[in-house]
Amino acid sequence: MLVILLNCVTLGMFQPCEDVACQSEWCGILQVLDDCIFAFFAVEMVIKMVALGIFGPNCYLATSGTSLTLSSSWRG
């Protein structure tokens, strides 16, 4: 839950209209945090896929919540 909260805060702090090329130090910090958060969620997803399986009755894709996580994670 803490990572989700951190993701929401960093998304709220990002200002793409002010620094389009992302050359400021603050934009660079937010970019690194975003990359780390993406990696965390991607690893979590892979671990769940390995543990539960990908297809089947009780698999990772059996619920709509995890399907949403899969689609949003791979969109970046």
All heavy atoms as a GROMACS GRO file, in nm:
protein
  573
    1MET      N    1   0.081  -0.119   0.000
    1MET     CA    2   0.000   0.000   0.000
    1MET      C    3   0.086   0.126   0.000
    1MET      O    4   0.048   0.227  -0.057
    1MET     CB    5  -0.092   0.001   0.122
    1MET     CG    6  -0.203  -0.102   0.112
    1MET     SD    7  -0.302  -0.075  -0.033
    1MET     CE    8  -0.448  -0.013   0.035
    2LEU      N    9   0.201   0.119   0.066
    2LEU     CA   10   0.290   0.234   0.072
    2LEU      C   11   0.343   0.270  -0.067
    2LEU      O   12   0.354   0.387  -0.101
    2LEU     CB   13   0.405   0.207   0.168
    2LEU     CG   14   0.500   0.323   0.193
    2LEU    CD1   15   0.424   0.439   0.257
    2LEU    CD2   16   0.614   0.280   0.282
    3VAL      N   17   0.370   0.168  -0.148
    3VAL     CA   18   0.421   0.192  -0.283
    3VAL      C   19   0.312   0.256  -0.369
    3VAL      O   20   0.340   0.346  -0.450
    3VAL     CB   21   0.474   0.062  -0.347
    3VAL    CG1   22   0.520   0.085  -0.488
    3VAL    CG2   23   0.586   0.004  -0.264
    4ILE      N   24   0.188   0.215  -0.351
    4ILE     CA   25   0.078   0.275  -0.425
    4ILE      C   26   0.063   0.422  -0.386
    4ILE      O   27   0.045   0.509  -0.472
    4ILE     CB   28  -0.053   0.198  -0.400
    4ILE    CG1   29  -0.043   0.057  -0.459
    4ILE    CG2   30  -0.173   0.271  -0.460
    4ILE    CD1   31  -0.156  -0.034  -0.422
    5LEU      N   32   0.072   0.450  -0.258
    5LEU     CA   33   0.064   0.589  -0.211
    5LEU      C   34   0.180   0.672  -0.266
    5LEU      O   35   0.160   0.784  -0.313
    5LEU     CB   36   0.064   0.593  -0.059
    5LEU     CG   37   0.057   0.732   0.004
    5LEU    CD1   38  -0.074   0.801  -0.032
    5LEU    CD2   39   0.071   0.722   0.155
    6LEU      N   40   0.301   0.617  -0.264
    6LEU     CA   41   0.418   0.685  -0.320
    6LEU      C   42   0.399   0.712  -0.469
    6LEU      O   43   0.431   0.821  -0.518
    6LEU     CB   44   0.544   0.603  -0.296
    6LEU     CG   45   0.673   0.661  -0.353
    6LEU    CD1   46   0.708   0.793  -0.285
    6LEU    CD2   47   0.786   0.560  -0.338
    7ASN      N   48   0.342   0.616  -0.540
    7ASN     CA   49   0.316   0.634  -0.682
    7ASN      C   50   0.217   0.748  -0.705
    7ASN      O   51   0.236   0.832  -0.794
    7ASN     CB   52   0.262   0.504  -0.742
    7ASN     CG   53   0.254   0.509  -0.893
    7ASN    OD1   54   0.330   0.578  -0.958
    7ASN    ND2   55   0.161   0.434  -0.947
    8CYS      N   56   0.111   0.755  -0.626
    8CYS     CA   57   0.013   0.863  -0.639
    8CYS      C   58   0.076   0.999  -0.612
    8CYS      O   59   0.050   1.096  -0.683
    8CYS     CB   60  -0.104   0.840  -0.543
    8CYS     SG   61  -0.206   0.700  -0.587
    9VAL      N   62   0.161   1.006  -0.510
    9VAL     CA   63   0.226   1.133  -0.475
    9VAL      C   64   0.320   1.178  -0.587
    9VAL      O   65   0.318   1.294  -0.628
    9VAL     CB   66   0.300   1.121  -0.340
    9VAL    CG1   67   0.388   1.242  -0.315
    9VAL    CG2   68   0.200   1.104  -0.227
   10THR      N   69   0.401   1.086  -0.639
   10THR     CA   70   0.495   1.124  -0.744
   10THR      C   71   0.423   1.163  -0.872
   10THR      O   72   0.466   1.254  -0.943
   10THR     CB   73   0.596   1.013  -0.773
   10THR    OG1   74   0.528   0.893  -0.810
   10THR    CG2   75   0.686   0.987  -0.653
   11LEU      N   76   0.312   1.096  -0.903
   11LEU     CA   77   0.235   1.134  -1.021
   11LEU      C   78   0.174   1.273  -1.004
   11LEU      O   79   0.166   1.350  -1.099
   11LEU     CB   80   0.125   1.031  -1.048
   11LEU     CG   81   0.170   0.898  -1.106
   11LEU    CD1   82   0.053   0.801  -1.113
   11LEU    CD2   83   0.233   0.916  -1.243
   12GLY      N   84   0.133   1.305  -0.882
   12GLY     CA   85   0.078   1.437  -0.856
   12GLY      C   86   0.182   1.547  -0.862
   12GLY      O   87   0.151   1.662  -0.892
   13MET      N   88   0.308   1.514  -0.833
   13MET     CA   89   0.415   1.613  -0.833
   13MET      C   90   0.472   1.637  -0.973
   13MET      O   91   0.535   1.739  -0.997
   13MET     CB   92   0.526   1.569  -0.739
   13MET     CG   93   0.481   1.562  -0.595
   13MET     SD   94   0.599   1.474  -0.493
   13MET     CE   95   0.710   1.603  -0.451
   14PHE      N   96   0.451   1.543  -1.062
   14PHE     CA   97   0.505   1.554  -1.198
   14PHE      C   98   0.431   1.664  -1.274
   14PHE      O   99   0.310   1.669  -1.276
   14PHE     CB  100   0.492   1.420  -1.270
   14PHE     CG  101   0.549   1.419  -1.407
   14PHE    CD1  102   0.685   1.437  -1.426
   14PHE    CD2  103   0.468   1.399  -1.516
   14PHE    CE1  104   0.739   1.436  -1.554
   14PHE    CE2  105   0.521   1.397  -1.644
   14PHE     CZ  106   0.656   1.415  -1.662
   15GLN      N  107   0.506   1.753  -1.338
   15GLN     CA  108   0.448   1.865  -1.414
   15GLN      C  109   0.505   1.864  -1.555
   15GLN      O  110   0.603   1.933  -1.584
   15GLN     CB  111   0.478   1.997  -1.343
   15GLN     CG  112   0.418   2.002  -1.205
   15GLN     CD  113   0.457   2.128  -1.130
   15GLN    OE1  114   0.541   2.205  -1.174
   15GLN    NE2  115   0.394   2.147  -1.017
   16PRO      N  116   0.442   1.789  -1.645
   16PRO     CA  117   0.498   1.775  -1.780
   16PRO      C  118   0.494   1.902  -1.864
   16PRO      O  119   0.573   1.918  -1.955
   16PRO     CB  120   0.411   1.666  -1.843
   16PRO     CG  121   0.283   1.672  -1.768
   16PRO     CD  122   0.319   1.714  -1.628
   17CYS      N  123   0.405   1.995  -1.834
   17CYS     CA  124   0.394   2.117  -1.915
   17CYS      C  125   0.506   2.216  -1.883
   17CYS      O  126   0.542   2.299  -1.966
   17CYS     CB  127   0.259   2.183  -1.893
   17CYS     SG  128   0.123   2.084  -1.955
   18GLU      N  129   0.563   2.210  -1.763
   18GLU     CA  130   0.669   2.303  -1.725
   18GLU      C  131   0.807   2.257  -1.770
   18GLU      O  132   0.892   2.338  -1.801
   18GLU     CB  133   0.668   2.323  -1.574
   18GLU     CG  134   0.549   2.403  -1.524
   18GLU     CD  135   0.555   2.428  -1.376
   18GLU    OE1  136   0.663   2.408  -1.316
   18GLU    OE2  137   0.453   2.467  -1.321
   19ASP      N  138   0.830   2.127  -1.770
   19ASP     CA  139   0.961   2.074  -1.806
   19ASP      C  140   0.941   1.962  -1.908
   19ASP      O  141   0.951   1.845  -1.876
   19ASP     CB  142   1.032   2.023  -1.680
   19ASP     CG  143   1.178   1.991  -1.705
   19ASP    OD1  144   1.229   2.021  -1.815
   19ASP    OD2  145   1.242   1.935  -1.614
   20VAL      N  146   0.914   1.998  -2.032
   20VAL     CA  147   0.880   1.902  -2.136
   20VAL      C  148   0.995   1.805  -2.161
   20VAL      O  149   0.975   1.684  -2.177
   20VAL     CB  150   0.839   1.974  -2.266
   20VAL    CG1  151   0.809   1.876  -2.376
   20VAL    CG2  152   0.720   2.064  -2.240
   21ALA      N  153   1.117   1.853  -2.162
   21ALA     CA  154   1.232   1.768  -2.192
   21ALA      C  155   1.286   1.696  -2.068
   21ALA      O  156   1.379   1.617  -2.079
   21ALA     CB  157   1.344   1.852  -2.253
   22CYS      N  158   1.228   1.722  -1.953
   22CYS     CA  159   1.269   1.659  -1.826
   22CYS      C  160   1.418   1.680  -1.800
   22CYS      O  161   1.494   1.586  -1.778
   22CYS     CB  162   1.233   1.511  -1.824
   22CYS     SG  163   1.242   1.437  -1.659
   23GLN      N  164   1.461   1.805  -1.800
   23GLN     CA  165   1.601   1.838  -1.778
   23GLN      C  166   1.631   1.886  -1.637
   23GLN      O  167   1.747   1.897  -1.600
   23GLN     CB  168   1.646   1.942  -1.880
   23GLN     CG  169   1.641   1.890  -2.021
   23GLN     CD  170   1.679   1.996  -2.122
   23GLN    OE1  171   1.690   2.114  -2.092
   23GLN    NE2  172   1.700   1.953  -2.246
   24SER      N  173   1.530   1.916  -1.560
   24SER     CA  174   1.555   1.964  -1.423
   24SER      C  175   1.589   1.846  -1.332
   24SER      O  176   1.558   1.731  -1.361
   24SER     CB  177   1.432   2.037  -1.370
   24SER     OG  178   1.325   1.947  -1.348
   25GLU      N  179   1.654   1.878  -1.223
   25GLU     CA  180   1.692   1.775  -1.126
   25GLU      C  181   1.568   1.710  -1.065
   25GLU      O  182   1.564   1.589  -1.045
   25GLU     CB  183   1.778   1.836  -1.015
   25GLU     CG  184   1.826   1.735  -0.914
   25GLU     CD  185   1.910   1.797  -0.805
   25GLU    OE1  186   1.943   1.917  -0.814
   25GLU    OE2  187   1.943   1.725  -0.710
   26TRP      N  188   1.466   1.791  -1.037
   26TRP     CA  189   1.343   1.740  -0.977
   26TRP      C  190   1.273   1.641  -1.070
   26TRP      O  191   1.227   1.536  -1.026
   26TRP     CB  192   1.250   1.856  -0.944
   26TRP     CG  193   1.127   1.812  -0.871
   26TRP    CD1  194   1.000   1.816  -0.917
   26TRP    CD2  195   1.120   1.756  -0.741
   26TRP    NE1  196   0.914   1.768  -0.823
   26TRP    CE2  197   0.985   1.729  -0.714
   26TRP    CE3  198   1.214   1.727  -0.643
   26TRP    CZ2  199   0.942   1.674  -0.593
   26TRP    CZ3  200   1.171   1.670  -0.525
   26TRP    CH2  201   1.038   1.645  -0.500
   27CYS      N  202   1.268   1.672  -1.198
   27CYS     CA  203   1.208   1.582  -1.295
   27CYS      C  204   1.286   1.451  -1.304
   27CYS      O  205   1.229   1.344  -1.316
   27CYS     CB  206   1.199   1.648  -1.432
   27CYS     SG  207   1.112   1.550  -1.554
   28GLY      N  208   1.418   1.460  -1.296
   28GLY     CA  209   1.502   1.340  -1.297
   28GLY      C  210   1.477   1.251  -1.177
   28GLY      O  211   1.471   1.128  -1.190
   29ILE      N  212   1.460   1.313  -1.060
   29ILE     CA  213   1.431   1.236  -0.939
   29ILE      C  214   1.296   1.166  -0.952
   29ILE      O  215   1.283   1.047  -0.919
   29ILE     CB  216   1.434   1.328  -0.815
   29ILE    CG1  217   1.576   1.374  -0.788
   29ILE    CG2  218   1.376   1.259  -0.692
   29ILE    CD1  219   1.586   1.485  -0.684
   30LEU      N  220   1.196   1.238  -1.001
   30LEU     CA  221   1.064   1.178  -1.019
   30LEU      C  222   1.068   1.065  -1.122
   30LEU      O  223   1.000   0.964  -1.107
   30LEU     CB  224   0.962   1.284  -1.059
   30LEU     CG  225   0.924   1.384  -0.951
   30LEU    CD1  226   0.832   1.490  -1.008
   30LEU    CD2  227   0.861   1.316  -0.831
   31GLN      N  228   1.150   1.081  -1.224
   31GLN     CA  229   1.163   0.976  -1.326
   31GLN      C  230   1.225   0.849  -1.267
   31GLN      O  231   1.179   0.739  -1.295
   31GLN     CB  232   1.247   1.026  -1.444
   31GLN     CG  233   1.261   0.926  -1.557
   31GLN     CD  234   1.129   0.898  -1.626
   31GLN    OE1  235   1.050   0.989  -1.649
   31GLN    NE2  236   1.105   0.774  -1.658
   32VAL      N  237   1.327   0.865  -1.185
   32VAL     CA  238   1.390   0.750  -1.120
   32VAL      C  239   1.291   0.680  -1.025
   32VAL      O  240   1.281   0.557  -1.024
   32VAL     CB  241   1.518   0.792  -1.044
   32VAL    CG1  242   1.569   0.681  -0.955
   32VAL    CG2  243   1.625   0.835  -1.142
   33LEU      N  244   1.216   0.758  -0.948
   33LEU     CA  245   1.115   0.701  -0.860
   33LEU      C  246   1.009   0.626  -0.940
   33LEU      O  247   0.967   0.516  -0.902
   33LEU     CB  248   1.050   0.809  -0.774
   33LEU     CG  249   1.130   0.858  -0.655
   33LEU    CD1  250   1.061   0.978  -0.590
   33LEU    CD2  251   1.148   0.747  -0.554
   34ASP      N  252   0.967   0.683  -1.052
   34ASP     CA  253   0.868   0.618  -1.136
   34ASP      C  254   0.922   0.486  -1.191
   34ASP      O  255   0.850   0.385  -1.194
   34ASP     CB  256   0.828   0.712  -1.250
   34ASP     CG  257   0.716   0.655  -1.334
   34ASP    OD1  258   0.612   0.618  -1.277
   34ASP    OD2  259   0.733   0.650  -1.458
   35ASP      N  260   1.046   0.484  -1.232
   35ASP     CA  261   1.107   0.360  -1.282
   35ASP      C  262   1.116   0.254  -1.173
   35ASP      O  263   1.089   0.136  -1.198
   35ASP     CB  264   1.246   0.388  -1.339
   35ASP     CG  265   1.241   0.472  -1.466
   35ASP    OD1  266   1.133   0.484  -1.527
   35ASP    OD2  267   1.347   0.528  -1.503
   36CYS      N  268   1.150   0.294  -1.052
   36CYS     CA  269   1.158   0.200  -0.939
   36CYS      C  270   1.021   0.144  -0.903
   36CYS      O  271   1.007   0.023  -0.876
   36CYS     CB  272   1.220   0.267  -0.817
   36CYS     SG  273   1.394   0.306  -0.836
   37ILE      N  274   0.921   0.229  -0.904
   37ILE     CA  275   0.785   0.184  -0.874
   37ILE      C  276   0.736   0.088  -0.982
   37ILE      O  277   0.675  -0.016  -0.952
   37ILE     CB  278   0.691   0.305  -0.859
   37ILE    CG1  279   0.726   0.383  -0.732
   37ILE    CG2  280   0.545   0.262  -0.857
   37ILE    CD1  281   0.660   0.518  -0.722
   38PHE      N  282   0.764   0.119  -1.107
   38PHE     CA  283   0.727   0.028  -1.217
   38PHE      C  284   0.794  -0.107  -1.199
   38PHE      O  285   0.731  -0.212  -1.214
   38PHE     CB  286   0.765   0.088  -1.352
   38PHE     CG  287   0.752  -0.009  -1.465
   38PHE    CD1  288   0.628  -0.042  -1.514
   38PHE    CD2  289   0.864  -0.069  -1.519
   38PHE    CE1  290   0.614  -0.133  -1.618
   38PHE    CE2  291   0.853  -0.161  -1.621
   38PHE     CZ  292   0.727  -0.193  -1.672
   39ALA      N  293   0.922  -0.108  -1.166
   39ALA     CA  294   0.995  -0.233  -1.146
   39ALA      C  295   0.935  -0.313  -1.030
   39ALA      O  296   0.919  -0.436  -1.039
   39ALA     CB  297   1.143  -0.205  -1.120
   40PHE      N  298   0.898  -0.245  -0.922
   40PHE     CA  299   0.837  -0.312  -0.807
   40PHE      C  300   0.708  -0.382  -0.848
   40PHE      O  301   0.686  -0.500  -0.817
   40PHE     CB  302   0.810  -0.210  -0.696
   40PHE     CG  303   0.740  -0.270  -0.577
   40PHE    CD1  304   0.813  -0.335  -0.478
   40PHE    CD2  305   0.602  -0.261  -0.563
   40PHE    CE1  306   0.750  -0.389  -0.368
   40PHE    CE2  307   0.538  -0.315  -0.454
   40PHE     CZ  308   0.612  -0.380  -0.356
   41PHE      N  309   0.620  -0.311  -0.919
   41PHE     CA  310   0.493  -0.370  -0.960
   41PHE      C  311   0.512  -0.480  -1.063
   41PHE      O  312   0.438  -0.580  -1.063
   41PHE     CB  313   0.397  -0.263  -1.012
   41PHE     CG  314   0.339  -0.176  -0.904
   41PHE    CD1  315   0.342  -0.040  -0.915
   41PHE    CD2  316   0.280  -0.231  -0.792
   41PHE    CE1  317   0.289   0.041  -0.816
   41PHE    CE2  318   0.226  -0.153  -0.692
   41PHE     CZ  319   0.230  -0.017  -0.704
   42ALA      N  320   0.609  -0.466  -1.152
   42ALA     CA  321   0.635  -0.569  -1.251
   42ALA      C  322   0.686  -0.697  -1.184
   42ALA      O  323   0.642  -0.807  -1.219
   42ALA     CB  324   0.736  -0.519  -1.354
   43VAL      N  325   0.775  -0.684  -1.087
   43VAL     CA  326   0.826  -0.801  -1.014
   43VAL      C  327   0.713  -0.867  -0.935
   43VAL      O  328   0.701  -0.989  -0.932
   43VAL     CB  329   0.944  -0.761  -0.923
   43VAL    CG1  330   0.979  -0.871  -0.826
   43VAL    CG2  331   1.064  -0.724  -1.007
   44GLU      N  332   0.629  -0.786  -0.871
   44GLU     CA  333   0.516  -0.840  -0.798
   44GLU      C  334   0.425  -0.921  -0.890
   44GLU      O  335   0.380  -1.031  -0.856
   44GLU     CB  336   0.437  -0.728  -0.733
   44GLU     CG  337   0.312  -0.775  -0.661
   44GLU     CD  338   0.221  -0.663  -0.620
   44GLU    OE1  339   0.227  -0.553  -0.678
   44GLU    OE2  340   0.140  -0.686  -0.529
   45MET      N  341   0.399  -0.867  -1.008
   45MET     CA  342   0.313  -0.935  -1.104
   45MET      C  343   0.373  -1.068  -1.149
   45MET      O  344   0.304  -1.170  -1.156
   45MET     CB  345   0.290  -0.845  -1.224
   45MET     CG  346   0.198  -0.904  -1.328
   45MET     SD  347   0.185  -0.800  -1.473
   45MET     CE  348   0.352  -0.802  -1.533
   46VAL      N  349   0.501  -1.069  -1.178
   46VAL     CA  350   0.568  -1.192  -1.223
   46VAL      C  351   0.567  -1.297  -1.112
   46VAL      O  352   0.541  -1.416  -1.138
   46VAL     CB  353   0.712  -1.161  -1.270
   46VAL    CG1  354   0.791  -1.288  -1.292
   46VAL    CG2  355   0.708  -1.079  -1.398
   47ILE      N  356   0.591  -1.255  -0.989
   47ILE     CA  357   0.588  -1.350  -0.877
   47ILE      C  358   0.449  -1.412  -0.863
   47ILE      O  359   0.435  -1.533  -0.843
   47ILE     CB  360   0.633  -1.281  -0.746
   47ILE    CG1  361   0.782  -1.251  -0.751
   47ILE    CG2  362   0.600  -1.368  -0.624
   47ILE    CD1  363   0.831  -1.164  -0.637
   48LYS      N  364   0.346  -1.330  -0.874
   48LYS     CA  365   0.209  -1.383  -0.865
   48LYS      C  366   0.178  -1.476  -0.981
   48LYS      O  367   0.110  -1.578  -0.963
   48LYS     CB  368   0.108  -1.269  -0.862
   48LYS     CG  369   0.099  -1.199  -0.730
   48LYS     CD  370  -0.010  -1.094  -0.732
   48LYS     CE  371  -0.023  -1.025  -0.599
   48LYS     NZ  372  -0.130  -0.922  -0.602
   49MET      N  373   0.226  -1.444  -1.102
   49MET     CA  374   0.203  -1.532  -1.216
   49MET      C  375   0.270  -1.666  -1.198
   49MET      O  376   0.214  -1.770  -1.233
   49MET     CB  377   0.252  -1.467  -1.345
   49MET     CG  378   0.164  -1.359  -1.397
   49MET     SD  379   0.236  -1.293  -1.548
   49MET     CE  380   0.093  -1.222  -1.622
   50VAL      N  381   0.390  -1.666  -1.142
   50VAL     CA  382   0.461  -1.792  -1.118
   50VAL      C  383   0.391  -1.872  -1.009
   50VAL      O  384   0.373  -1.994  -1.020
   50VAL     CB  385   0.609  -1.764  -1.080
   50VAL    CG1  386   0.677  -1.889  -1.028
   50VAL    CG2  387   0.684  -1.707  -1.199
   51ALA      N  388   0.347  -1.805  -0.904
   51ALA     CA  389   0.284  -1.875  -0.792
   51ALA      C  390   0.145  -1.929  -0.827
   51ALA      O  391   0.110  -2.042  -0.789
   51ALA     CB  392   0.273  -1.782  -0.672
   52LEU      N  393   0.065  -1.850  -0.900
   52LEU     CA  394  -0.073  -1.889  -0.927
   52LEU      C  395  -0.092  -1.954  -1.064
   52LEU      O  396  -0.194  -2.018  -1.088
   52LEU     CB  397  -0.164  -1.766  -0.919
   52LEU     CG  398  -0.172  -1.695  -0.786
   52LEU    CD1  399  -0.253  -1.567  -0.798
   52LEU    CD2  400  -0.230  -1.784  -0.680
   53GLY      N  401   0.001  -1.935  -1.153
   53GLY     CA  402  -0.016  -1.977  -1.291
   53GLY      C  403  -0.083  -1.864  -1.368
   53GLY      O  404  -0.141  -1.773  -1.311
   54ILE      N  405  -0.076  -1.871  -1.499
   54ILE     CA  406  -0.131  -1.764  -1.581
   54ILE      C  407  -0.273  -1.796  -1.627
   54ILE      O  408  -0.360  -1.710  -1.623
   54ILE     CB  409  -0.040  -1.738  -1.703
   54ILE    CG1  410   0.098  -1.694  -1.655
   54ILE    CG2  411  -0.101  -1.632  -1.794
   54ILE    CD1  412   0.201  -1.680  -1.764
   55PHE      N  413  -0.299  -1.919  -1.666
   55PHE     CA  414  -0.431  -1.958  -1.715
   55PHE      C  415  -0.488  -2.069  -1.627
   55PHE      O  416  -0.414  -2.147  -1.569
   55PHE     CB  417  -0.422  -2.006  -1.860
   55PHE     CG  418  -0.364  -1.903  -1.953
   55PHE    CD1  419  -0.236  -1.916  -2.003
   55PHE    CD2  420  -0.438  -1.792  -1.988
   55PHE    CE1  421  -0.183  -1.820  -2.088
   55PHE    CE2  422  -0.386  -1.695  -2.074
   55PHE     CZ  423  -0.258  -1.710  -2.123
   56GLY      N  424  -0.620  -2.077  -1.618
   56GLY     CA  425  -0.687  -2.181  -1.540
   56GLY      C  426  -0.792  -2.121  -1.449
   56GLY      O  427  -0.813  -1.999  -1.445
   57PRO      N  428  -0.858  -2.206  -1.371
   57PRO     CA  429  -0.969  -2.157  -1.288
   57PRO      C  430  -0.926  -2.066  -1.172
   57PRO      O  431  -0.996  -1.972  -1.139
   57PRO     CB  432  -1.034  -2.285  -1.236
   57PRO     CG  433  -0.930  -2.390  -1.249
   57PRO     CD  434  -0.842  -2.350  -1.363
   58ASN      N  435  -0.816  -2.091  -1.109
   58ASN     CA  436  -0.770  -2.010  -0.995
   58ASN      C  437  -0.638  -1.942  -1.027
   58ASN      O  438  -0.552  -1.930  -0.941
   58ASN     CB  439  -0.753  -2.097  -0.870
   58ASN     CG  440  -0.886  -2.152  -0.822
   58ASN    OD1  441  -0.987  -2.081  -0.828
   58ASN    ND2  442  -0.887  -2.275  -0.778
   59CYS      N  443  -0.625  -1.895  -1.147
   59CYS     CA  444  -0.497  -1.839  -1.193
   59CYS      C  445  -0.492  -1.689  -1.172
   59CYS      O  446  -0.584  -1.626  -1.121
   59CYS     CB  447  -0.478  -1.872  -1.340
   59CYS     SG  448  -0.593  -1.782  -1.444
   60TYR      N  449  -0.382  -1.632  -1.216
   60TYR     CA  450  -0.359  -1.489  -1.203
   60TYR      C  451  -0.462  -1.408  -1.281
   60TYR      O  452  -0.509  -1.305  -1.236
   60TYR     CB  453  -0.217  -1.456  -1.252
   60TYR     CG  454  -0.182  -1.311  -1.241
   60TYR    CD1  455  -0.146  -1.256  -1.119
   60TYR    CD2  456  -0.185  -1.227  -1.351
   60TYR    CE1  457  -0.113  -1.122  -1.107
   60TYR    CE2  458  -0.152  -1.093  -1.340
   60TYR     CZ  459  -0.117  -1.042  -1.218
   60TYR     OH  460  -0.086  -0.909  -1.207
   61LEU      N  461  -0.498  -1.453  -1.399
   61LEU     CA  462  -0.591  -1.379  -1.484
   61LEU      C  463  -0.738  -1.412  -1.456
   61LEU      O  464  -0.826  -1.367  -1.528
   61LEU     CB  465  -0.560  -1.406  -1.631
   61LEU     CG  466  -0.424  -1.355  -1.679
   61LEU    CD1  467  -0.400  -1.397  -1.823
   61LEU    CD2  468  -0.414  -1.205  -1.664
   62ALA      N  469  -0.767  -1.489  -1.350
   62ALA     CA  470  -0.905  -1.528  -1.320
   62ALA      C  471  -0.988  -1.412  -1.268
   62ALA      O  472  -1.110  -1.411  -1.284
   62ALA     CB  473  -0.906  -1.643  -1.220
   63THR      N  474  -0.926  -1.313  -1.206
   63THR     CA  475  -1.001  -1.200  -1.154
   63THR      C  476  -0.975  -1.076  -1.237
   63THR      O  477  -0.869  -1.060  -1.297
   63THR     CB  478  -0.962  -1.170  -1.007
   63THR    OG1  479  -0.826  -1.133  -1.002
   63THR    CG2  480  -0.985  -1.291  -0.919
   64SER      N  481  -1.073  -0.987  -1.240
   64SER     CA  482  -1.059  -0.866  -1.320
   64SER      C  483  -0.956  -0.770  -1.261
   64SER      O  484  -0.894  -0.694  -1.334
   64SER     CB  485  -1.194  -0.797  -1.336
   64SER     OG  486  -1.245  -0.762  -1.209
   65GLY      N  487  -0.936  -0.773  -1.130
   65GLY     CA  488  -0.838  -0.684  -1.067
   65GLY      C  489  -0.697  -0.712  -1.111
   65GLY      O  490  -0.619  -0.621  -1.140
   66THR      N  491  -0.660  -0.838  -1.118
   66THR     CA  492  -0.525  -0.871  -1.162
   66THR      C  493  -0.509  -0.852  -1.312
   66THR      O  494  -0.401  -0.819  -1.359
   66THR     CB  495  -0.488  -1.015  -1.122
   66THR    OG1  496  -0.588  -1.105  -1.169
   66THR    CG2  497  -0.473  -1.027  -0.971
   67SER      N  498  -0.616  -0.870  -1.387
   67SER     CA  499  -0.610  -0.842  -1.531
   67SER      C  500  -0.586  -0.694  -1.555
   67SER      O  501  -0.509  -0.656  -1.643
   67SER     CB  502  -0.738  -0.885  -1.600
   67SER     OG  503  -0.758  -1.023  -1.586
   68LEU      N  504  -0.648  -0.610  -1.474
   68LEU     CA  505  -0.626  -0.466  -1.483
   68LEU      C  506  -0.482  -0.431  -1.446
   68LEU      O  507  -0.419  -0.348  -1.511
   68LEU     CB  508  -0.724  -0.392  -1.392
   68LEU     CG  509  -0.709  -0.241  -1.385
   68LEU    CD1  510  -0.741  -0.179  -1.520
   68LEU    CD2  511  -0.800  -0.185  -1.278
   69THR      N  512  -0.430  -0.496  -1.344
   69THR     CA  513  -0.290  -0.475  -1.304
   69THR      C  514  -0.196  -0.513  -1.417
   69THR      O  515  -0.100  -0.441  -1.446
   69THR     CB  516  -0.257  -0.558  -1.178
   69THR    OG1  517  -0.346  -0.521  -1.074
   69THR    CG2  518  -0.114  -0.535  -1.133
   70LEU      N  519  -0.223  -0.624  -1.482
   70LEU     CA  520  -0.139  -0.668  -1.594
   70LEU      C  521  -0.140  -0.565  -1.706
   70LEU      O  522  -0.035  -0.524  -1.754
   70LEU     CB  523  -0.188  -0.803  -1.647
   70LEU     CG  524  -0.121  -0.854  -1.774
   70LEU    CD1  525   0.024  -0.889  -1.744
   70LEU    CD2  526  -0.195  -0.971  -1.830
   71SER      N  527  -0.259  -0.520  -1.744
   71SER     CA  528  -0.265  -0.426  -1.856
   71SER      C  529  -0.204  -0.290  -1.820
   71SER      O  530  -0.135  -0.229  -1.902
   71SER     CB  531  -0.409  -0.408  -1.903
   71SER     OG  532  -0.487  -0.348  -1.802
   72SER      N  533  -0.224  -0.244  -1.698
   72SER     CA  534  -0.168  -0.113  -1.661
   72SER      C  535  -0.017  -0.120  -1.638
   72SER      O  536   0.054  -0.024  -1.666
   72SER     CB  537  -0.239  -0.057  -1.537
   72SER     OG  538  -0.216  -0.140  -1.427
   73SER      N  539   0.033  -0.232  -1.590
   73SER     CA  540   0.176  -0.247  -1.566
   73SER      C  541   0.254  -0.246  -1.696
   73SER      O  542   0.358  -0.183  -1.707
   73SER     CB  543   0.206  -0.375  -1.490
   73SER     OG  544   0.157  -0.368  -1.360
   74TRP      N  545   0.205  -0.313  -1.796
   74TRP     CA  546   0.280  -0.324  -1.920
   74TRP      C  547   0.261  -0.204  -2.010
   74TRP      O  548   0.333  -0.188  -2.107
   74TRP     CB  549   0.251  -0.455  -1.991
   74TRP     CG  550   0.310  -0.565  -1.911
   74TRP    CD1  551   0.242  -0.662  -1.844
   74TRP    CD2  552   0.448  -0.589  -1.884
   74TRP    NE1  553   0.330  -0.743  -1.776
   74TRP    CE2  554   0.458  -0.701  -1.800
   74TRP    CE3  555   0.566  -0.525  -1.922
   74TRP    CZ2  556   0.579  -0.751  -1.755
   74TRP    CZ3  557   0.687  -0.575  -1.875
   74TRP    CH2  558   0.692  -0.687  -1.793
   75ARG      N  559   0.166  -0.118  -1.979
   75ARG     CA  560   0.155   0.007  -2.053
   75ARG      C  561   0.252   0.110  -2.002
   75ARG      O  562   0.281   0.209  -2.067
   75ARG     CB  563   0.012   0.062  -2.042
   75ARG     CG  564  -0.079  -0.001  -2.141
   75ARG     CD  565  -0.210   0.070  -2.144
   75ARG     NE  566  -0.313  -0.031  -2.132
   75ARG     CZ  567  -0.422  -0.018  -2.064
   75ARG    NH1  568  -0.448   0.091  -2.000
   75ARG    NH2  569  -0.508  -0.116  -2.061
   76GLY      N  570   0.301   0.091  -1.878
   76GLY     CA  571   0.400   0.183  -1.823
   76GLY      C  572   0.332   0.298  -1.767
   76GLY      O  573   0.347   0.393  -1.715
   0.00000   0.00000   0.00000
